[in-house]
């Protein structure tokens, strides 16, 4: 398949990054790619999707990777899998011999191994310039589920209408399941046998980067996990704390130990982000030097600084995210500033083991199997959000009363805008159309 044809297919098929960011996959493809990297780091604790997809669909995923390598004219494809995912590694090893341009790379069990910049360094030794994109070092990074969706679109013309999600934590039957895009979080919890306690909070996404949500929230193409967690565990308690308290705490107890910077994965790869300098500036109201504030643009928001590194329970990541948002709102753009371009000689000994992170988060009791199961339930209604990826929201192409079939295109991005098409995830009748969503009833 020609590159232009594949891009068009992925655009029409609604294929976006399924790992959480939701960047339209067609926009990543480039004839400048030298290396295509499959991200099976499953960066966040407790999420089990990607490793199980490789076990269940190894041939399709390897074929999809080969398609990407061939279509972009890349030199090789790397399947990056964490060391502890032994069954996934065995599934790849048993089949990869038939794909001469692909190779397996075993990743260490560290967090955040799935961050693009960290992943590229671990697999190729290349450092992405700070503030830039992977293609500048000849790399394209794709998620496991994204490649499976690509394979299904190219070989069977199947559009993205479903999502694989792990449901874990305080549920009776932790599982990973494929469900239609547009169902509710409550319906996912019901598939896992319901909650096992009356006092809980719901997190959409992983414990490090996810967000607190409600049972009425909607599953989108980027929903990776629904975690039912105790309200007093660190991932929930920190998110519920008011940011003004975070600033007050920084003013009163930040000792400038610099552990947040010492363990920062981007700083260890030579980038300018220094959380401890930012904390010093906001704690003391320092504005004569804007560098600590501007350098927050180079933070990847992995959350390691506040969930693991800081022994005083401060929240550098949360405060930096808030400041970045305010700067963007005022039109301030990411600085065009070179980093060191080399990794710290201390990086190897400062990488954070994932098992230690899980214990620090108080989640070890929930780190249990969540087997991939087939969903037998037929869903009667879906609510398709018009913004499901980075870029412009889709514009509806249907109206109330229209009958649609599963897989039918119901919305697409404005002309020339970054985005992908949106498809009906069930067949039925359109019952609502707004500037935010489309509802379909079976």
C-alpha atoms as one frame of an Amber mdcrd trajectory, in Angstrom:
protein
   0.000   0.000   0.000   1.238   3.497  -0.842   1.767   5.970   2.008  -0.967
   8.316   0.752  -3.423   5.423   0.548  -2.660   4.270   4.087  -3.048   7.774
   5.450  -6.426   8.100   3.769  -7.546   4.710   5.087  -6.564   5.570   8.669
  -8.250   8.959   8.422 -11.491   7.453   7.126 -11.257   4.548   9.597 -11.015
   6.772  12.657  -7.695   5.276  13.805  -6.090   7.307  16.601  -3.561   6.628
  19.331  -5.322   4.159  21.613  -2.791   4.504  24.401  -4.362   7.640  25.845
  -3.167  10.683  23.889  -5.380  10.079  20.867  -3.151  11.634  18.207  -4.550
  10.819  14.727  -2.352   7.985  13.451  -2.348   9.070   9.806  -0.647  12.331
  10.804   2.282  10.403  12.344   3.175   8.500   9.181   6.158   9.832   7.267
   8.551   8.732   4.549  11.324  10.095   6.781  10.792   7.285   9.294  13.765
   5.002   9.874  12.371   3.085  12.844   8.813   2.165  13.823   8.457   1.333
  17.529   5.557  -0.656  18.971   4.845   0.604  22.482   3.989  -2.382  24.680
   5.325  -0.801  27.859   1.792  -0.531  29.273   3.167   2.498  31.063   0.602
   2.794  33.850   0.328   0.312  36.738  -2.734  -2.006  36.806  -3.547  -1.674
  33.074  -3.399  -5.003  31.213  -4.644  -4.231  27.692  -1.593  -4.237  25.422
   0.176  -7.325  26.739  -3.028  -9.345  26.366  -3.692  -8.057  22.860  -0.237
  -9.235  21.791  -0.976 -12.666  23.233  -4.387 -12.890  21.528  -3.575 -11.146
  18.236   0.172 -11.555  17.742  -0.053 -12.373  14.037  -2.272  -9.387  13.236
  -0.083  -6.990  15.231   3.143  -8.252  13.657   1.548  -7.982  10.213   0.384
  -4.445  11.008   3.894  -3.473  12.076   5.323  -4.940   8.879   2.793  -2.908
   6.872   3.894   0.280   8.625   7.591  -0.439   8.051   7.051  -1.250   4.366
   4.655   1.617   3.659   6.915   4.267   5.205  10.092   2.701   3.804  11.566
   2.385   7.297  14.622   0.276   8.025  13.141  -1.696  10.899  10.279  -2.165
  13.324  10.932  -2.681  17.033   8.446  -4.428  19.296   9.212  -3.020  22.742
   7.809  -5.264  25.475   8.449  -5.105  29.225  10.573  -7.868  30.713   7.831
  -9.090  33.047   5.346  -9.650  30.200   6.682 -13.157  29.620   3.610 -14.548
  27.856   3.547 -11.602  25.441   7.267 -12.032  24.781   6.760 -15.722  24.024
   3.896 -14.906  21.633   6.136 -12.503  19.710   9.166 -14.809  19.705   7.138
 -17.700  18.285   6.117 -15.669  15.212   8.622 -12.885  14.603  10.872 -15.120
  12.500   8.474 -14.612   9.614   8.994 -10.848   9.682  12.637 -10.090   8.795
  12.361  -6.321   9.328  10.976  -6.677  12.847  12.874  -7.295  16.074  11.940
  -7.715  19.714  13.369  -5.389  22.364  12.923  -6.293  26.044  12.265  -3.205
  28.165  13.128  -2.890  31.856  10.190  -2.834  34.269  10.436   0.878  34.979
   8.075   3.836  35.002   7.498   5.637  32.652   8.909   3.238  30.034   5.973
   4.080  27.756   6.742   7.792  27.518   7.728   8.329  23.862  11.000  10.067
  24.675  12.011   7.408  27.213  10.905   4.563  24.919  12.910   5.870  21.961
  16.033   6.169  24.100  15.590   2.694  25.593  15.148   1.053  22.179  17.438
   3.078  19.896  19.723   5.179  22.103  18.453   8.321  20.338  17.347  11.409
  22.254  14.411  13.400  20.909  15.252  17.138  21.135  13.177  18.740  23.877
   9.923  20.198  22.669  10.187  18.323  19.364   8.539  15.231  17.879   9.990
  11.723  17.374  10.192  11.914  13.583  13.074  14.399  13.972  15.207  11.414
  15.043  13.628   9.150  12.437  11.195   7.399  14.785   7.452   6.756  14.761
   5.905   5.302  17.938   2.592   3.411  17.805   0.456   1.721  20.450  -0.412
  -1.995  20.311  -4.171  -1.481  19.994  -3.585   1.234  17.391  -1.664  -1.242
  15.220  -4.430  -3.812  15.618  -6.956  -1.191  14.483  -4.694  -0.311  11.539
  -4.463  -3.970  10.520  -8.252  -4.387  10.708  -8.826  -1.278   8.583  -6.268
  -2.150   5.909  -7.155  -5.838   5.592 -10.910  -5.850   6.319 -11.955  -2.197
   5.947 -13.126  -2.292   9.586 -13.499   1.145  11.137 -12.810   1.880  14.814
 -16.066   1.348  16.680 -14.839  -0.415  19.826 -12.271  -0.074  22.600 -10.353
  -2.521  24.788 -10.509  -1.425  28.441  -9.150  -2.844  31.708 -11.568  -2.608
  34.660  -9.746  -3.224  37.947  -9.475  -2.262  41.604 -12.445  -2.612  43.920
 -14.540  -4.707  41.518 -15.659  -8.296  41.964 -14.175  -9.611  38.700 -11.289
  -7.557  37.258 -11.203  -7.950  33.489 -10.128  -6.562  30.162 -12.896  -6.373
  27.589 -13.722  -4.977  24.145 -16.794  -2.724  24.248 -18.495  -0.287  21.850
 -17.231   3.273  21.956 -19.890   5.420  23.647 -21.094   3.219  26.509 -21.018
   4.493  30.091 -18.446   3.813  32.795 -21.213   2.198  34.870 -21.849  -0.346
  32.129 -18.162  -1.264  32.202 -18.252  -1.654  35.987 -21.300  -3.910  35.652
 -19.359  -6.139  33.241 -16.735  -6.533  36.001 -19.343  -7.769  38.455 -19.945
  -4.415  40.129 -18.000  -2.753  42.935 -17.016  -4.692  46.044 -17.415  -1.787
  48.502 -19.632   1.222  49.074 -16.820   3.736  49.556 -14.818   4.271  46.390
 -13.713   6.678  43.672 -13.506   6.058  39.923 -10.406   6.857  37.907 -10.508
   6.909  34.106  -7.028   5.991  32.906  -4.025   4.981  34.983  -3.251   5.903
  38.597  -0.446   8.253  37.510  -2.042  10.238  34.674  -5.761   9.401  34.726
  -8.601  11.613  35.923 -11.366  11.181  38.469 -14.639  10.549  36.676 -18.233
   9.527  37.420 -20.202   6.417  36.544 -22.019   8.482  33.896 -18.850   9.372
  31.957 -18.505   7.987  28.443 -15.975   5.548  26.966 -14.049   7.062  24.035
 -11.348   5.806  21.674  -8.696   6.777  24.225 -10.201   5.153  27.333  -7.631
   2.612  28.490  -8.791   1.719  31.985 -11.465   2.233  34.613 -10.008   1.841
  38.111 -12.223   1.654  41.192  -9.983   2.799  44.053 -10.216   3.622  47.776
 -10.846   7.356  48.290  -7.874   7.649  50.654  -5.243   6.105  48.355  -2.642
   8.588  47.024  -3.858   8.697  43.382  -7.313   9.815  44.559  -6.422  11.893
  47.622  -3.898  14.014  45.707  -6.312  14.723  42.865  -9.014  15.829  45.287
  -6.800  18.305  47.094  -7.294  21.950  46.149  -4.413  23.496  44.232  -4.274
  26.458  46.644  -3.371  23.958  49.365  -0.620  22.557  47.133   0.866  26.036
  46.822   0.535  26.700  50.546   2.230  23.385  51.311   5.044  24.214  48.904
   5.546  27.545  50.681   5.716  25.932  54.084   7.524  22.604  53.701   9.425
  22.311  50.388  13.005  21.672  51.510  14.512  21.961  48.009  15.892  18.438
  48.313  15.584  18.263  44.488  14.477  14.620  44.469  11.694  15.582  42.037
  14.354  16.696  39.565  16.818  13.923  40.363  14.298  11.232  39.375  12.580
  13.166  36.556  12.754  10.921  33.454  12.923  13.856  31.036  15.589  15.666
  33.060  17.665  12.455  33.099  17.576  12.572  29.293  19.075  16.062  29.247
  15.929  18.166  29.088  15.588  21.506  30.884  12.674  20.593  33.135  13.623
  21.090  36.814  10.597  20.691  39.100  12.494  21.763  42.227  13.369  25.142
  40.667   9.723  25.639  39.705   8.624  24.795  43.255  11.174  27.261  44.666
   9.856  30.006  42.377   6.173  29.576  43.197   6.821  29.019  46.908   8.707
  32.295  47.178   6.839  34.323  44.559   9.969  34.690  42.407   9.318  36.270
  39.013  12.674  37.815  38.126  13.666  34.594  36.362  11.036  33.115  34.030
  13.075  30.026  33.098  11.611  27.734  35.797   8.131  28.577  34.536   8.919
  28.221  30.814  10.753  24.953  31.419   7.511  23.377  32.628   6.575  23.052
  28.937   9.117  20.215  28.782   7.341  18.232  31.523   5.636  15.068  30.203
   3.200  15.028  33.177   4.114  11.460  34.115   3.456  12.323  37.777   6.548
  10.614  39.149   7.625  13.762  41.014   4.467  13.942  43.146   3.441  10.280
  43.339   6.874   8.813  44.094   9.797  11.221  44.441   8.583  13.834  46.931
   8.817  12.706  50.550   6.845  15.766  51.719   3.626  14.962  49.826   3.893
  17.973  47.499   2.434  18.126  43.976   4.920  19.531  41.446   3.255  17.899
  38.428  -0.194  19.196  39.269   1.046  22.743  39.816   3.169  22.666  36.658
   0.177  21.465  34.633  -1.857  24.358  35.995   0.823  26.897  35.139   1.312
  25.432  31.657  -2.416  25.758  31.026  -2.424  29.388  32.119   0.586  30.205
  29.939  -1.003  28.552  26.902  -4.212  30.509  27.539  -2.157  33.711  27.335
  -0.629  32.639  24.024   2.770  31.637  25.382   4.238  28.836  23.256   6.744
  26.124  24.057  10.255  27.633  24.034  12.541  26.818  21.110  15.386  25.881
  23.373  17.962  23.121  23.064  18.515  20.680  25.884  21.794  18.967  26.721
  21.191  16.270  24.130  22.834  13.583  26.263  21.555  11.338  29.024  22.740
  11.775  32.594  25.434   9.277  33.643  23.267   8.665  36.740  20.197   7.696
  34.729  20.522   3.912  35.037  20.547   3.925  38.819  17.738   6.490  39.054
  15.161   4.629  36.971  12.083   3.819  39.070  11.085   0.113  39.273   7.380
  -0.301  38.617   6.821  -2.717  41.520   8.147  -0.105  43.959   5.884   2.508
  42.432   2.838   0.236  42.843   3.630  -0.207  46.548   4.222   3.535  47.015
   0.786   4.184  45.519  -0.811   1.675  47.898  -2.149  -0.361  44.957  -0.281
  -3.661  45.282  -3.452  -5.472  46.372  -5.091  -4.528  43.062  -2.184  -5.627
  40.855  -3.917  -8.874  39.933  -4.832 -10.518  36.610  -7.594  -8.836  34.611
  -8.109 -11.476  31.908  -9.221 -10.586  28.403 -12.815 -11.807  28.037 -15.402
 -11.666  25.288 -18.269  -9.248  25.904 -21.606 -11.032  25.529 -23.814  -8.054
  26.351 -25.699  -6.160  23.651 -25.765  -2.451  24.382 -28.957  -0.525  23.715
 -27.594   3.023  23.572 -24.300   4.831  22.922 -23.259   8.440  23.248 -20.505
   9.295  20.762 -18.450  12.289  21.846 -17.470  14.484  18.898 -14.025  15.181
  20.386 -12.230  11.873  20.867  -8.698  12.744  19.814  -6.125  15.502  19.608
  -7.247  18.018  16.984 -10.583  19.447  15.957 -13.903  17.951  17.113 -15.932
  16.202  14.444 -18.929  17.775  12.709 -22.098  15.605  12.628 -23.251  14.223
   9.273 -26.499  12.771  10.640 -29.643  14.249  12.147 -32.185  13.152  14.727
 -34.373  10.388  13.359 -31.797   8.977  10.926 -31.245   5.222  10.934 -27.590
   4.167  10.995 -25.708   0.894  10.785 -22.724  -0.142  12.877 -19.571   1.263
  11.278 -21.363   3.999   9.351 -19.611   7.376   9.341 -21.685   9.765  11.454
 -19.263  12.691  11.771 -15.965  13.911  10.353 -13.505  16.749  11.090 -13.765
  20.142   9.404 -11.937  20.267   6.079  -8.128  20.518   6.416  -8.333  20.159
  10.226  -6.392  17.581  12.227  -8.723  14.766  13.200 -10.361  11.539  12.033
 -13.837  10.295  11.174 -16.310   9.025  13.775 -18.454   5.941  13.249 -21.610
   4.468  14.757 -20.582   1.820  17.290 -24.027   0.154  17.209 -26.832   0.108
  14.671 -30.000   2.016  15.462 -31.705   5.396  15.335 -30.097   8.768  16.042
 -31.911  10.276  19.031 -29.785  13.360  19.760 -27.286  15.541  17.908 -25.477
  18.432  19.615 -22.183  20.224  19.126 -20.666  17.795  21.672 -22.155  14.369
  21.001 -24.401  12.078  18.955 -26.683   9.580  20.681 -27.797   6.363  18.996
 -30.435   3.947  20.323 -30.594   0.360  19.103
